Amino acid sequence: MDGTVGLFDTKLGRTAEDAKYRAEGLAKYIKKQNKKGKILHGGIVTSVDKNWRLNNKESYNYNPNDWSDWEFLDLS
């Protein structure tokens, strides 16, 4: 084990839409802790067409018609 910790906050629909401040705070926290030597990964995740999507950007954008700011979450 390399000490990596995942911090994922699951959202769907309205909760994903309203997650701006939580998402941005989580992204900033992860970045700050990684600068201190931790190994954190995470962000807001939601299910889209039977796939999990991750948004870990410091500037959160939720638009159910545009997933370009979200990456596929590889669960393998």
Distance bins in CASP14 RR format, pairs under 12 A and 6 or more apart:
PFRMAT RR
TARGET T0000
AUTHOR 0000-0000-0000
RMODE 2
METHOD distances of the structure
MODEL  1
1 39 0 0 0 0 0 1 0 0 0 0 0
2 37 0 0 0 0 0 1 0 0 0 0 0
2 38 0 0 0 0 0 1 0 0 0 0 0
2 39 1 0 0 1 0 0 0 0 0 0 0
2 40 0 0 0 0 0 1 0 0 0 0 0
2 41 0 0 0 0 0 1 0 0 0 0 0
3 34 0 0 0 0 0 1 0 0 0 0 0
3 37 0 0 0 0 0 1 0 0 0 0 0
3 38 0 0 0 0 1 0 0 0 0 0 0
3 39 1 0 1 0 0 0 0 0 0 0 0
3 40 0 0 0 0 1 0 0 0 0 0 0
3 41 0 0 0 0 0 1 0 0 0 0 0
4 30 0 0 0 0 0 1 0 0 0 0 0
4 33 0 0 0 0 0 1 0 0 0 0 0
4 34 0 0 0 0 0 1 0 0 0 0 0
4 37 0 0 0 0 0 1 0 0 0 0 0
4 38 0 0 0 0 1 0 0 0 0 0 0
4 39 1 0 1 0 0 0 0 0 0 0 0
4 40 1 0 0 1 0 0 0 0 0 0 0
4 41 1 0 0 1 0 0 0 0 0 0 0
4 42 0 0 0 0 0 1 0 0 0 0 0
5 29 0 0 0 0 0 1 0 0 0 0 0
5 30 0 0 0 0 1 0 0 0 0 0 0
5 33 0 0 0 0 1 0 0 0 0 0 0
5 34 0 0 0 0 0 1 0 0 0 0 0
5 37 0 0 0 0 0 1 0 0 0 0 0
5 38 1 0 0 1 0 0 0 0 0 0 0
5 39 1 0 0 1 0 0 0 0 0 0 0
5 40 1 0 1 0 0 0 0 0 0 0 0
5 41 1 0 0 1 0 0 0 0 0 0 0
5 42 0 0 0 0 1 0 0 0 0 0 0
6 26 0 0 0 0 0 1 0 0 0 0 0
6 29 0 0 0 0 0 1 0 0 0 0 0
6 30 0 0 0 0 1 0 0 0 0 0 0
6 33 0 0 0 0 0 1 0 0 0 0 0
6 34 0 0 0 0 0 1 0 0 0 0 0
6 38 0 0 0 0 0 1 0 0 0 0 0
6 39 0 0 0 0 1 0 0 0 0 0 0
6 40 1 0 0 1 0 0 0 0 0 0 0
6 41 1 0 1 0 0 0 0 0 0 0 0
6 42 1 0 1 0 0 0 0 0 0 0 0
6 43 0 0 0 0 1 0 0 0 0 0 0
6 45 0 0 0 0 0 1 0 0 0 0 0
6 54 0 0 0 0 0 1 0 0 0 0 0
6 56 0 0 0 0 0 1 0 0 0 0 0
6 73 0 0 0 0 0 1 0 0 0 0 0
7 22 0 0 0 0 0 1 0 0 0 0 0
7 23 0 0 0 0 0 1 0 0 0 0 0
7 25 0 0 0 0 0 1 0 0 0 0 0
7 26 1 0 0 1 0 0 0 0 0 0 0
7 27 0 0 0 0 0 1 0 0 0 0 0
7 29 1 0 0 1 0 0 0 0 0 0 0
7 30 1 0 0 1 0 0 0 0 0 0 0
7 31 0 0 0 0 0 1 0 0 0 0 0
7 33 0 0 0 0 1 0 0 0 0 0 0
7 34 0 0 0 0 0 1 0 0 0 0 0
7 38 0 0 0 0 0 1 0 0 0 0 0
7 39 0 0 0 0 0 1 0 0 0 0 0
7 40 1 0 1 0 0 0 0 0 0 0 0
7 41 1 0 0 1 0 0 0 0 0 0 0
7 42 1 0 1 0 0 0 0 0 0 0 0
7 43 1 0 0 1 0 0 0 0 0 0 0
7 44 0 0 0 0 0 1 0 0 0 0 0
7 45 0 0 0 0 0 1 0 0 0 0 0
7 54 0 0 0 0 0 1 0 0 0 0 0
7 56 0 0 0 0 1 0 0 0 0 0 0
8 23 0 0 0 0 0 1 0 0 0 0 0
8 26 0 0 0 0 1 0 0 0 0 0 0
8 30 0 0 0 0 0 1 0 0 0 0 0
8 40 0 0 0 0 0 1 0 0 0 0 0
8 41 0 0 0 0 1 0 0 0 0 0 0
8 42 1 0 1 0 0 0 0 0 0 0 0
8 43 1 0 1 0 0 0 0 0 0 0 0
8 44 1 0 0 1 0 0 0 0 0 0 0
8 45 1 0 1 0 0 0 0 0 0 0 0
8 46 0 0 0 0 0 1 0 0 0 0 0
8 52 0 0 0 0 1 0 0 0 0 0 0
8 53 0 0 0 0 0 1 0 0 0 0 0
8 54 1 0 0 1 0 0 0 0 0 0 0
8 55 0 0 0 0 0 1 0 0 0 0 0
8 56 0 0 0 0 1 0 0 0 0 0 0
8 73 0 0 0 0 1 0 0 0 0 0 0
8 75 0 0 0 0 0 1 0 0 0 0 0
9 15 0 0 0 0 1 0 0 0 0 0 0
9 16 0 0 0 0 1 0 0 0 0 0 0
9 18 0 0 0 0 0 1 0 0 0 0 0
9 19 1 0 0 1 0 0 0 0 0 0 0
9 21 0 0 0 0 0 1 0 0 0 0 0
9 22 1 0 0 1 0 0 0 0 0 0 0
9 23 1 0 0 1 0 0 0 0 0 0 0
9 24 0 0 0 0 0 1 0 0 0 0 0
9 25 0 0 0 0 0 1 0 0 0 0 0
9 26 1 0 0 1 0 0 0 0 0 0 0
9 27 0 0 0 0 0 1 0 0 0 0 0
9 29 0 0 0 0 0 1 0 0 0 0 0
9 30 0 0 0 0 0 1 0 0 0 0 0
9 42 0 0 0 0 1 0 0 0 0 0 0
9 43 1 0 0 1 0 0 0 0 0 0 0
9 44 1 0 1 0 0 0 0 0 0 0 0
9 45 1 0 0 1 0 0 0 0 0 0 0
9 46 0 0 0 0 1 0 0 0 0 0 0
9 54 0 0 0 0 0 1 0 0 0 0 0
9 55 0 0 0 0 1 0 0 0 0 0 0
9 56 0 0 0 0 0 1 0 0 0 0 0
9 60 0 0 0 0 0 1 0 0 0 0 0
10 16 0 0 0 0 1 0 0 0 0 0 0
10 19 0 0 0 0 0 1 0 0 0 0 0
10 22 0 0 0 0 0 1 0 0 0 0 0
10 23 0 0 0 0 0 1 0 0 0 0 0
10 42 0 0 0 0 0 1 0 0 0 0 0
10 43 0 0 0 0 1 0 0 0 0 0 0
10 44 1 0 0 1 0 0 0 0 0 0 0
10 45 1 0 1 0 0 0 0 0 0 0 0
10 46 1 0 0 1 0 0 0 0 0 0 0
10 47 0 0 0 0 1 0 0 0 0 0 0
10 52 0 0 0 0 1 0 0 0 0 0 0
10 53 0 0 0 0 0 1 0 0 0 0 0
10 54 0 0 0 0 0 1 0 0 0 0 0
10 55 0 0 0 0 0 1 0 0 0 0 0
10 73 0 0 0 0 0 1 0 0 0 0 0
11 17 0 0 0 0 1 0 0 0 0 0 0
11 18 0 0 0 0 1 0 0 0 0 0 0
11 19 1 0 1 0 0 0 0 0 0 0 0
11 20 0 0 0 0 0 1 0 0 0 0 0
11 22 0 0 0 0 1 0 0 0 0 0 0
11 23 0 0 0 0 1 0 0 0 0 0 0
11 26 0 0 0 0 0 1 0 0 0 0 0
11 43 0 0 0 0 1 0 0 0 0 0 0
11 44 1 0 1 0 0 0 0 0 0 0 0
11 45 1 0 0 1 0 0 0 0 0 0 0
11 46 1 0 1 0 0 0 0 0 0 0 0
11 47 0 0 0 0 1 0 0 0 0 0 0
11 48 0 0 0 0 0 1 0 0 0 0 0
11 52 0 0 0 0 0 1 0 0 0 0 0
11 53 0 0 0 0 0 1 0 0 0 0 0
11 54 0 0 0 0 0 1 0 0 0 0 0
11 55 0 0 0 0 1 0 0 0 0 0 0
11 60 0 0 0 0 0 1 0 0 0 0 0
11 62 0 0 0 0 1 0 0 0 0 0 0
11 64 0 0 0 0 0 1 0 0 0 0 0
11 70 0 0 0 0 0 1 0 0 0 0 0
12 18 0 0 0 0 0 1 0 0 0 0 0
12 19 0 0 0 0 0 1 0 0 0 0 0
12 44 0 0 0 0 0 1 0 0 0 0 0
12 45 0 0 0 0 1 0 0 0 0 0 0
12 46 1 0 1 0 0 0 0 0 0 0 0
12 47 1 0 0 1 0 0 0 0 0 0 0
12 48 0 0 0 0 1 0 0 0 0 0 0
12 52 0 0 0 0 0 1 0 0 0 0 0
12 53 0 0 0 0 0 1 0 0 0 0 0
12 62 0 0 0 0 0 1 0 0 0 0 0
12 64 0 0 0 0 0 1 0 0 0 0 0
13 19 0 0 0 0 1 0 0 0 0 0 0
13 44 0 0 0 0 0 1 0 0 0 0 0
13 46 1 0 0 1 0 0 0 0 0 0 0
13 47 0 0 0 0 1 0 0 0 0 0 0
13 48 0 0 0 0 0 1 0 0 0 0 0
13 62 0 0 0 0 1 0 0 0 0 0 0
13 63 0 0 0 0 0 1 0 0 0 0 0
13 64 1 0 0 1 0 0 0 0 0 0 0
14 46 0 0 0 0 0 1 0 0 0 0 0
14 62 0 0 0 0 0 1 0 0 0 0 0
14 64 0 0 0 0 0 1 0 0 0 0 0
15 22 0 0 0 0 1 0 0 0 0 0 0
15 23 0 0 0 0 0 1 0 0 0 0 0
15 44 0 0 0 0 1 0 0 0 0 0 0
15 45 0 0 0 0 0 1 0 0 0 0 0
15 46 0 0 0 0 1 0 0 0 0 0 0
15 62 0 0 0 0 1 0 0 0 0 0 0
16 22 0 0 0 0 0 1 0 0 0 0 0
16 23 0 0 0 0 1 0 0 0 0 0 0
16 43 0 0 0 0 0 1 0 0 0 0 0
16 44 1 0 0 1 0 0 0 0 0 0 0
16 45 0 0 0 0 1 0 0 0 0 0 0
16 46 1 0 1 0 0 0 0 0 0 0 0
16 47 0 0 0 0 1 0 0 0 0 0 0
16 48 0 0 0 0 1 0 0 0 0 0 0
16 53 0 0 0 0 1 0 0 0 0 0 0
16 54 0 0 0 0 0 1 0 0 0 0 0
16 55 0 0 0 0 1 0 0 0 0 0 0
16 60 0 0 0 0 1 0 0 0 0 0 0
16 61 0 0 0 0 0 1 0 0 0 0 0
16 62 1 0 1 0 0 0 0 0 0 0 0
16 63 0 0 0 0 0 1 0 0 0 0 0
16 64 0 0 0 0 1 0 0 0 0 0 0
16 67 0 0 0 0 0 1 0 0 0 0 0
16 69 0 0 0 0 0 1 0 0 0 0 0
16 70 0 0 0 0 1 0 0 0 0 0 0
17 23 0 0 0 0 0 1 0 0 0 0 0
17 44 0 0 0 0 0 1 0 0 0 0 0
17 46 0 0 0 0 0 1 0 0 0 0 0
17 60 0 0 0 0 0 1 0 0 0 0 0
17 61 0 0 0 0 0 1 0 0 0 0 0
17 62 1 0 1 0 0 0 0 0 0 0 0
17 63 0 0 0 0 1 0 0 0 0 0 0
17 64 0 0 0 0 1 0 0 0 0 0 0
18 44 0 0 0 0 0 1 0 0 0 0 0
18 60 0 0 0 0 0 1 0 0 0 0 0
18 62 0 0 0 0 1 0 0 0 0 0 0
19 25 0 0 0 0 0 1 0 0 0 0 0
19 26 0 0 0 0 1 0 0 0 0 0 0
19 27 0 0 0 0 0 1 0 0 0 0 0
19 43 0 0 0 0 1 0 0 0 0 0 0
19 44 1 0 1 0 0 0 0 0 0 0 0
19 45 0 0 0 0 0 1 0 0 0 0 0
19 46 0 0 0 0 1 0 0 0 0 0 0
19 55 0 0 0 0 1 0 0 0 0 0 0
19 57 0 0 0 0 0 1 0 0 0 0 0
19 60 1 0 0 1 0 0 0 0 0 0 0
19 61 0 0 0 0 0 1 0 0 0 0 0
19 62 1 0 0 1 0 0 0 0 0 0 0
20 26 0 0 0 0 0 1 0 0 0 0 0
20 27 0 0 0 0 0 1 0 0 0 0 0
20 44 0 0 0 0 1 0 0 0 0 0 0
20 55 0 0 0 0 0 1 0 0 0 0 0
20 57 0 0 0 0 0 1 0 0 0 0 0
20 58 0 0 0 0 0 1 0 0 0 0 0
20 59 0 0 0 0 1 0 0 0 0 0 0
20 60 1 0 1 0 0 0 0 0 0 0 0
20 61 0 0 0 0 1 0 0 0 0 0 0
20 62 1 0 0 1 0 0 0 0 0 0 0
20 63 0 0 0 0 0 1 0 0 0 0 0
20 69 0 0 0 0 0 1 0 0 0 0 0
21 27 0 0 0 0 0 1 0 0 0 0 0
21 28 0 0 0 0 0 1 0 0 0 0 0
21 44 0 0 0 0 0 1 0 0 0 0 0
21 58 0 0 0 0 0 1 0 0 0 0 0
21 59 0 0 0 0 0 1 0 0 0 0 0
21 60 0 0 0 0 1 0 0 0 0 0 0
22 28 0 0 0 0 0 1 0 0 0 0 0
22 29 0 0 0 0 0 1 0 0 0 0 0
22 43 0 0 0 0 1 0 0 0 0 0 0
22 44 1 0 0 1 0 0 0 0 0 0 0
22 55 0 0 0 0 0 1 0 0 0 0 0
22 60 0 0 0 0 1 0 0 0 0 0 0
22 62 0 0 0 0 0 1 0 0 0 0 0
23 29 0 0 0 0 0 1 0 0 0 0 0
23 30 0 0 0 0 0 1 0 0 0 0 0
23 42 0 0 0 0 0 1 0 0 0 0 0
23 43 1 0 0 1 0 0 0 0 0 0 0
23 44 1 0 1 0 0 0 0 0 0 0 0
23 45 0 0 0 0 0 1 0 0 0 0 0
23 46 0 0 0 0 0 1 0 0 0 0 0
23 54 0 0 0 0 0 1 0 0 0 0 0
23 55 1 0 0 1 0 0 0 0 0 0 0
23 56 0 0 0 0 1 0 0 0 0 0 0
23 57 1 0 0 1 0 0 0 0 0 0 0
23 58 0 0 0 0 1 0 0 0 0 0 0
23 59 0 0 0 0 1 0 0 0 0 0 0
23 60 1 1 0 0 0 0 0 0 0 0 0
23 61 0 0 0 0 1 0 0 0 0 0 0
23 62 0 0 0 0 1 0 0 0 0 0 0
23 69 0 0 0 0 0 1 0 0 0 0 0
23 70 0 0 0 0 0 1 0 0 0 0 0
24 30 0 0 0 0 0 1 0 0 0 0 0
24 31 0 0 0 0 0 1 0 0 0 0 0
24 43 0 0 0 0 0 1 0 0 0 0 0
24 44 0 0 0 0 1 0 0 0 0 0 0
24 55 0 0 0 0 1 0 0 0 0 0 0
24 56 0 0 0 0 0 1 0 0 0 0 0
24 57 0 0 0 0 1 0 0 0 0 0 0
24 58 1 0 0 1 0 0 0 0 0 0 0
24 59 1 0 0 1 0 0 0 0 0 0 0
24 60 1 0 1 0 0 0 0 0 0 0 0
24 61 0 0 0 0 0 1 0 0 0 0 0
24 62 0 0 0 0 0 1 0 0 0 0 0
25 31 0 0 0 0 1 0 0 0 0 0 0
25 32 0 0 0 0 1 0 0 0 0 0 0
25 33 0 0 0 0 0 1 0 0 0 0 0
25 42 0 0 0 0 0 1 0 0 0 0 0
25 43 0 0 0 0 1 0 0 0 0 0 0
25 44 0 0 0 0 0 1 0 0 0 0 0
25 56 0 0 0 0 0 1 0 0 0 0 0
25 57 0 0 0 0 0 1 0 0 0 0 0
25 58 0 0 0 0 1 0 0 0 0 0 0
25 59 0 0 0 0 0 1 0 0 0 0 0
25 60 0 0 0 0 1 0 0 0 0 0 0
26 32 0 0 0 0 0 1 0 0 0 0 0
26 33 0 0 0 0 0 1 0 0 0 0 0
26 40 0 0 0 0 1 0 0 0 0 0 0
26 41 0 0 0 0 0 1 0 0 0 0 0
26 42 1 0 0 1 0 0 0 0 0 0 0
26 43 1 0 1 0 0 0 0 0 0 0 0
26 44 1 0 0 1 0 0 0 0 0 0 0
26 45 0 0 0 0 0 1 0 0 0 0 0
26 54 0 0 0 0 0 1 0 0 0 0 0
26 55 0 0 0 0 1 0 0 0 0 0 0
26 56 0 0 0 0 1 0 0 0 0 0 0
26 57 0 0 0 0 0 1 0 0 0 0 0
26 58 0 0 0 0 1 0 0 0 0 0 0
26 60 0 0 0 0 1 0 0 0 0 0 0
27 33 0 0 0 0 0 1 0 0 0 0 0
27 34 0 0 0 0 0 1 0 0 0 0 0
27 40 0 0 0 0 0 1 0 0 0 0 0
27 41 0 0 0 0 0 1 0 0 0 0 0
27 42 0 0 0 0 1 0 0 0 0 0 0
27 43 1 0 0 1 0 0 0 0 0 0 0
27 44 0 0 0 0 1 0 0 0 0 0 0
27 54 0 0 0 0 0 1 0 0 0 0 0
27 55 0 0 0 0 1 0 0 0 0 0 0
27 56 1 0 1 0 0 0 0 0 0 0 0
27 57 1 0 0 1 0 0 0 0 0 0 0
27 58 1 0 1 0 0 0 0 0 0 0 0
27 59 0 0 0 0 1 0 0 0 0 0 0
27 60 1 0 0 1 0 0 0 0 0 0 0
27 69 0 0 0 0 0 1 0 0 0 0 0
28 34 0 0 0 0 0 1 0 0 0 0 0
28 35 0 0 0 0 0 1 0 0 0 0 0
28 40 0 0 0 0 0 1 0 0 0 0 0
28 43 0 0 0 0 0 1 0 0 0 0 0
28 56 0 0 0 0 0 1 0 0 0 0 0
28 57 0 0 0 0 0 1 0 0 0 0 0
28 58 1 0 0 1 0 0 0 0 0 0 0
28 59 0 0 0 0 0 1 0 0 0 0 0
28 60 0 0 0 0 0 1 0 0 0 0 0
29 35 0 0 0 0 0 1 0 0 0 0 0
29 36 0 0 0 0 0 1 0 0 0 0 0
29 38 0 0 0 0 0 1 0 0 0 0 0
29 40 0 0 0 0 1 0 0 0 0 0 0
29 42 0 0 0 0 1 0 0 0 0 0 0
29 43 0 0 0 0 1 0 0 0 0 0 0
29 56 0 0 0 0 0 1 0 0 0 0 0
29 58 0 0 0 0 0 1 0 0 0 0 0
30 36 0 0 0 0 0 1 0 0 0 0 0
30 37 0 0 0 0 0 1 0 0 0 0 0
30 38 0 0 0 0 1 0 0 0 0 0 0
30 39 0 0 0 0 1 0 0 0 0 0 0
30 40 1 0 1 0 0 0 0 0 0 0 0
30 41 1 0 0 1 0 0 0 0 0 0 0
30 42 1 0 0 1 0 0 0 0 0 0 0
30 43 1 0 0 1 0 0 0 0 0 0 0
30 44 0 0 0 0 0 1 0 0 0 0 0
30 54 0 0 0 0 0 1 0 0 0 0 0
30 56 1 0 0 1 0 0 0 0 0 0 0
30 57 0 0 0 0 0 1 0 0 0 0 0
30 58 0 0 0 0 1 0 0 0 0 0 0
31 37 0 0 0 0 0 1 0 0 0 0 0
31 38 0 0 0 0 0 1 0 0 0 0 0
31 40 0 0 0 0 1 0 0 0 0 0 0
31 41 0 0 0 0 0 1 0 0 0 0 0
31 42 0 0 0 0 0 1 0 0 0 0 0
31 43 0 0 0 0 0 1 0 0 0 0 0
31 56 0 0 0 0 1 0 0 0 0 0 0
31 57 0 0 0 0 0 1 0 0 0 0 0
31 58 1 0 0 1 0 0 0 0 0 0 0
32 38 0 0 0 0 1 0 0 0 0 0 0
32 40 0 0 0 0 1 0 0 0 0 0 0
32 58 0 0 0 0 0 1 0 0 0 0 0
33 39 0 0 0 0 1 0 0 0 0 0 0
33 40 1 0 1 0 0 0 0 0 0 0 0
33 41 0 0 0 0 0 1 0 0 0 0 0
33 42 0 0 0 0 0 1 0 0 0 0 0
34 40 1 0 1 0 0 0 0 0 0 0 0
34 41 0 0 0 0 1 0 0 0 0 0 0
34 42 0 0 0 0 0 1 0 0 0 0 0
34 56 0 0 0 0 0 1 0 0 0 0 0
40 56 0 0 0 0 0 1 0 0 0 0 0
41 54 0 0 0 0 1 0 0 0 0 0 0
41 56 1 0 0 1 0 0 0 0 0 0 0
41 71 0 0 0 0 0 1 0 0 0 0 0
41 73 0 0 0 0 0 1 0 0 0 0 0
41 74 0 0 0 0 0 1 0 0 0 0 0
42 52 0 0 0 0 0 1 0 0 0 0 0
42 54 1 0 0 1 0 0 0 0 0 0 0
42 55 0 0 0 0 1 0 0 0 0 0 0
42 56 1 0 1 0 0 0 0 0 0 0 0
42 57 0 0 0 0 0 1 0 0 0 0 0
42 71 0 0 0 0 0 1 0 0 0 0 0
42 73 0 0 0 0 1 0 0 0 0 0 0
43 52 0 0 0 0 0 1 0 0 0 0 0
43 53 0 0 0 0 0 1 0 0 0 0 0
43 54 1 0 0 1 0 0 0 0 0 0 0
43 55 1 0 0 1 0 0 0 0 0 0 0
43 56 1 0 1 0 0 0 0 0 0 0 0
43 57 0 0 0 0 1 0 0 0 0 0 0
43 58 0 0 0 0 0 1 0 0 0 0 0
43 60 0 0 0 0 1 0 0 0 0 0 0
43 70 0 0 0 0 0 1 0 0 0 0 0
43 71 0 0 0 0 0 1 0 0 0 0 0
43 73 0 0 0 0 1 0 0 0 0 0 0
44 52 0 0 0 0 0 1 0 0 0 0 0
44 53 0 0 0 0 1 0 0 0 0 0 0
44 54 1 0 0 1 0 0 0 0 0 0 0
44 55 1 0 1 0 0 0 0 0 0 0 0
44 56 1 0 0 1 0 0 0 0 0 0 0
44 57 0 0 0 0 1 0 0 0 0 0 0
44 60 1 0 0 1 0 0 0 0 0 0 0
44 61 0 0 0 0 0 1 0 0 0 0 0
44 62 0 0 0 0 1 0 0 0 0 0 0
44 69 0 0 0 0 0 1 0 0 0 0 0
44 70 0 0 0 0 1 0 0 0 0 0 0
44 71 0 0 0 0 0 1 0 0 0 0 0
44 73 0 0 0 0 0 1 0 0 0 0 0
45 51 0 0 0 0 0 1 0 0 0 0 0
45 52 1 0 1 0 0 0 0 0 0 0 0
45 53 1 0 0 1 0 0 0 0 0 0 0
45 54 1 0 1 0 0 0 0 0 0 0 0
45 55 1 0 0 1 0 0 0 0 0 0 0
45 56 0 0 0 0 1 0 0 0 0 0 0
45 70 0 0 0 0 1 0 0 0 0 0 0
45 71 0 0 0 0 0 1 0 0 0 0 0
45 72 0 0 0 0 0 1 0 0 0 0 0
45 73 1 0 1 0 0 0 0 0 0 0 0
45 74 0 0 0 0 0 1 0 0 0 0 0
45 75 0 0 0 0 0 1 0 0 0 0 0
46 52 1 0 0 1 0 0 0 0 0 0 0
46 53 1 0 1 0 0 0 0 0 0 0 0
46 54 0 0 0 0 1 0 0 0 0 0 0
46 55 0 0 0 0 1 0 0 0 0 0 0
46 60 0 0 0 0 0 1 0 0 0 0 0
46 62 0 0 0 0 1 0 0 0 0 0 0
46 63 0 0 0 0 0 1 0 0 0 0 0
46 64 0 0 0 0 1 0 0 0 0 0 0
46 67 0 0 0 0 1 0 0 0 0 0 0
46 69 0 0 0 0 0 1 0 0 0 0 0
46 70 1 0 0 1 0 0 0 0 0 0 0
46 71 0 0 0 0 0 1 0 0 0 0 0
46 72 0 0 0 0 0 1 0 0 0 0 0
46 73 0 0 0 0 1 0 0 0 0 0 0
47 53 1 0 0 1 0 0 0 0 0 0 0
47 54 0 0 0 0 0 1 0 0 0 0 0
47 64 0 0 0 0 0 1 0 0 0 0 0
47 67 0 0 0 0 0 1 0 0 0 0 0
47 70 0 0 0 0 0 1 0 0 0 0 0
47 72 0 0 0 0 0 1 0 0 0 0 0
47 73 0 0 0 0 1 0 0 0 0 0 0
47 75 0 0 0 0 0 1 0 0 0 0 0
48 54 0 0 0 0 0 1 0 0 0 0 0
48 55 0 0 0 0 0 1 0 0 0 0 0
48 62 0 0 0 0 0 1 0 0 0 0 0
48 63 0 0 0 0 0 1 0 0 0 0 0
48 64 0 0 0 0 1 0 0 0 0 0 0
48 65 0 0 0 0 0 1 0 0 0 0 0
48 66 0 0 0 0 0 1 0 0 0 0 0
48 67 1 0 0 1 0 0 0 0 0 0 0
48 70 1 0 0 1 0 0 0 0 0 0 0
48 71 0 0 0 0 0 1 0 0 0 0 0
48 72 0 0 0 0 1 0 0 0 0 0 0
48 73 0 0 0 0 0 1 0 0 0 0 0
49 64 0 0 0 0 0 1 0 0 0 0 0
49 67 0 0 0 0 1 0 0 0 0 0 0
49 70 0 0 0 0 0 1 0 0 0 0 0
49 72 0 0 0 0 0 1 0 0 0 0 0
50 72 0 0 0 0 0 1 0 0 0 0 0
50 75 0 0 0 0 0 1 0 0 0 0 0
51 67 0 0 0 0 1 0 0 0 0 0 0
51 70 0 0 0 0 1 0 0 0 0 0 0
51 71 0 0 0 0 0 1 0 0 0 0 0
51 72 1 0 1 0 0 0 0 0 0 0 0
51 73 1 0 0 1 0 0 0 0 0 0 0
51 74 0 0 0 0 0 1 0 0 0 0 0
51 75 0 0 0 0 1 0 0 0 0 0 0
52 67 0 0 0 0 0 1 0 0 0 0 0
52 70 0 0 0 0 1 0 0 0 0 0 0
52 71 0 0 0 0 1 0 0 0 0 0 0
52 72 1 0 0 1 0 0 0 0 0 0 0
52 73 1 1 0 0 0 0 0 0 0 0 0
52 74 0 0 0 0 1 0 0 0 0 0 0
52 75 1 0 0 1 0 0 0 0 0 0 0
52 76 0 0 0 0 0 1 0 0 0 0 0
53 62 0 0 0 0 0 1 0 0 0 0 0
53 63 0 0 0 0 0 1 0 0 0 0 0
53 64 0 0 0 0 0 1 0 0 0 0 0
53 66 0 0 0 0 0 1 0 0 0 0 0
53 67 1 0 0 1 0 0 0 0 0 0 0
53 68 0 0 0 0 0 1 0 0 0 0 0
53 69 0 0 0 0 1 0 0 0 0 0 0
53 70 1 0 1 0 0 0 0 0 0 0 0
53 71 1 0 0 1 0 0 0 0 0 0 0
53 72 1 0 0 1 0 0 0 0 0 0 0
53 73 1 0 0 1 0 0 0 0 0 0 0
53 74 0 0 0 0 0 1 0 0 0 0 0
53 75 0 0 0 0 0 1 0 0 0 0 0
54 60 0 0 0 0 0 1 0 0 0 0 0
54 67 0 0 0 0 0 1 0 0 0 0 0
54 69 0 0 0 0 0 1 0 0 0 0 0
54 70 1 0 0 1 0 0 0 0 0 0 0
54 71 1 0 1 0 0 0 0 0 0 0 0
54 72 1 0 0 1 0 0 0 0 0 0 0
54 73 1 0 1 0 0 0 0 0 0 0 0
54 74 0 0 0 0 1 0 0 0 0 0 0
54 75 0 0 0 0 0 1 0 0 0 0 0
55 61 1 0 0 1 0 0 0 0 0 0 0
55 62 1 0 0 1 0 0 0 0 0 0 0
55 63 0 0 0 0 0 1 0 0 0 0 0
55 66 0 0 0 0 0 1 0 0 0 0 0
55 67 0 0 0 0 1 0 0 0 0 0 0
55 68 0 0 0 0 0 1 0 0 0 0 0
55 69 1 0 1 0 0 0 0 0 0 0 0
55 70 1 0 1 0 0 0 0 0 0 0 0
55 71 1 0 0 1 0 0 0 0 0 0 0
55 72 0 0 0 0 0 1 0 0 0 0 0
55 73 0 0 0 0 1 0 0 0 0 0 0
56 69 0 0 0 0 1 0 0 0 0 0 0
56 70 0 0 0 0 1 0 0 0 0 0 0
56 71 1 0 0 1 0 0 0 0 0 0 0
56 73 0 0 0 0 1 0 0 0 0 0 0
57 68 0 0 0 0 0 1 0 0 0 0 0
57 69 1 0 1 0 0 0 0 0 0 0 0
57 70 0 0 0 0 1 0 0 0 0 0 0
57 71 0 0 0 0 1 0 0 0 0 0 0
58 69 0 0 0 0 0 1 0 0 0 0 0
59 69 0 0 0 0 1 0 0 0 0 0 0
60 69 1 0 0 1 0 0 0 0 0 0 0
60 70 0 0 0 0 0 1 0 0 0 0 0
61 67 0 0 0 0 1 0 0 0 0 0 0
61 68 0 0 0 0 1 0 0 0 0 0 0
61 69 1 0 1 0 0 0 0 0 0 0 0
61 70 0 0 0 0 1 0 0 0 0 0 0
62 68 0 0 0 0 0 1 0 0 0 0 0
62 69 0 0 0 0 1 0 0 0 0 0 0
62 70 0 0 0 0 1 0 0 0 0 0 0
63 69 0 0 0 0 1 0 0 0 0 0 0
63 70 0 0 0 0 1 0 0 0 0 0 0
64 70 0 0 0 0 0 1 0 0 0 0 0
67 73 0 0 0 0 0 1 0 0 0 0 0
END
